Structures are given as C-alpha cells and as structure tokens.
Amino acid sequence: MKFAAVLNRDGGTLRTTDLAAFSDRMRQTLESAGHSLSIDIVAGKDVVDTLDSAASRRTVDVVLAGGGDGTISAAAARLMGRKKALAILPAGTMNLFARGLGIPQSLDAALKSFADGEVIAVDMATANGQPFVHQFSIGMHAKMVQLRQGMEFGSRLGKIGASAKAAWATIKNPPAMKVTLGIGEAEMTARISGLGVTNNLFGEGHLPYADNPAGGVLGIYVTVAQQRAELVKFLFNVARGKWRDNEHVEIHQADRVTLKIHSGGRKFRAVMDGELVRLDRETTIEIKPGALNVLVPASVAQVKAA
C-alpha cells in the first residue's frame, strides 16, 4: 500500500518525540513490509492543508495521521465516504477513538501493527453536517475544556493535571442548561448539567470509548446532576466506564437526535472530538454507518469479521 503520513509536530506526544528518528523507523517498518511511504512533518497551523493534499492524491491508499484529537478528527473528516483509509498514530492524551479500534497505544507498536494491518469500515457521526469520530458534548465537558484552555501545560501529564483542575472548578460551579432533545419519536425537555452524544455506545468498565465502532447507533448520555457529591460521583463513574452505576445518568440510543438550546446568553460552547466549537441553538446529530475506512491490526479485523 501507498502511505502518506502527516505528523503534527505540535500535537500530543509528538511535541516531545524525536521525529527524525521516528520517521526513519516508520520507513524501515513499512517499507520492509512492502509498502511505500511519504512523510510530511508540519506545524499545527499547516495540518489541515497537508491533510487535504494527502487525501487528494490519487495514488495514496492510506493517510497515516499523527497528532492529538484535533488532527485525527480533521483527517477522518477528509476521508469520510472515500475509499482511502485512515491509520491513526495514537499521539493524543487519551486516544479514545484509537482504543476503540484496537490500535496499540505506543507509537512504535501502532506502526508495527500497520505493516500487516487490514482495512475495515467503521461509523462516523455528524453535528449539523460537521463530522466527528468520538463525541459531541455540551455542559460540563465543554466548560472543563474551556477552563483548561486558559491553563499552561507542556506535556501529557501536564494536560492531565490541568484537566483535573478544570474538572474541580466545574464541579464547584456546574453549568445548568435548559434543552429539548428529540430522540426518535420521543421528545424531552429538561435542565441538564451535561450531555454527550457519541459515535456508538461506550463500553462498560473502561475509559469512555466504543467497543463496537461499527454498531450503527448514537449513544446519548444525559446527566442532571447538580450537587457537588453527585458531580464527583458522576465524573468518577465516567472515568471508570461505570455509566449504568450512576443514578443521575440517562442513556439512550438512536440513529438521529435533535438538540434545542433554550438557555439564554452566549457563554455556552460545544466540544467535538476534544475541540471547542460554536454551539448552535439547534443541532441535528446523525450516525453515518460505515462512512470511514480505517487501517487496524490484522487480529482486530479478524475479530470484527467473525
């Protein structure tokens, strides 16, 4: 296969990686397995243009994207509905989409798995037409991300620490939003503290990622928790994947959901795949089954096909 690698030197753990040495290992690993490879190492501001170029090359079979959540999401958006496949180097903080695909969590192990990997089709989702691979969320998560952006950190551990500080600040002053959700034929109006709509249902007992990335449904997670003890328990359960253990979380599934915001003011934002975005007054979120081809380890492809 012909690989086109796009590495965001400002993204995730690549900021502290010797990219020249890693590029040499990439070439050796993939070329010794009979593949060809081009590599572009670019600054974060140039990632989107470089991904556009890689995705548009007719001879490319696989776009190999390395960086944080924003880089991976941008790459997936450009490959949605196309024959070209996405290979993910898990260089982010949590790498939740990559975990759901069974991709090893170290850069070198992931690279080795691509040498004899296989392409499978998995789902994507859209929010008002904008693609995402993991989650669209409002309320607590969006406030945490917004607070974290105002903090300084230079490493993965620093980001985790900043996230913990932002979480505690959010618990002390949680958001409250009046929304209407349309799920299938049903409609509900409630005052919530958080809502996450996910590309397939999260699995139980681990970090929040989908066990089946080709399940064909949106996961809809609603929490109305407001008291400090309730919010602490909620975040603790989220981190452990114990959604169903929390009495303040409702879980639904559908192939389409509409979200209407009734709360006033311009202070509310949304998060899509870890990035803050504008929150529209009305958002339609839909699952797109089989919309993305991904390169996964051969053992994962065999399990998915079984």
Protein Blocks (a to p, Z undefined) as FASTA:
>chain_A
ZZdddddfkgcjllmccfklmmmmmmmmmmmnopacddddddfklmmmmmmmmmmpmkbm
bdcdeddfklmmmmmmmmgoiabdcddddfbfnommmmmnopafbfklmmmmmmmgccdd
dddddeehiacfkbccehjlmmmmmmmmmpccfbfklmmmmmmmmmmmmmmmccdddddd
dehjbccddddfbdcddehjadehiacddfblcnopacddddfbfbfklmmmmmmmmmno
pmklpmkbccdddfbdcdddfbgcjkbccdeehiacdddfbdcddddehkaccdddfklm
mmmmZZ
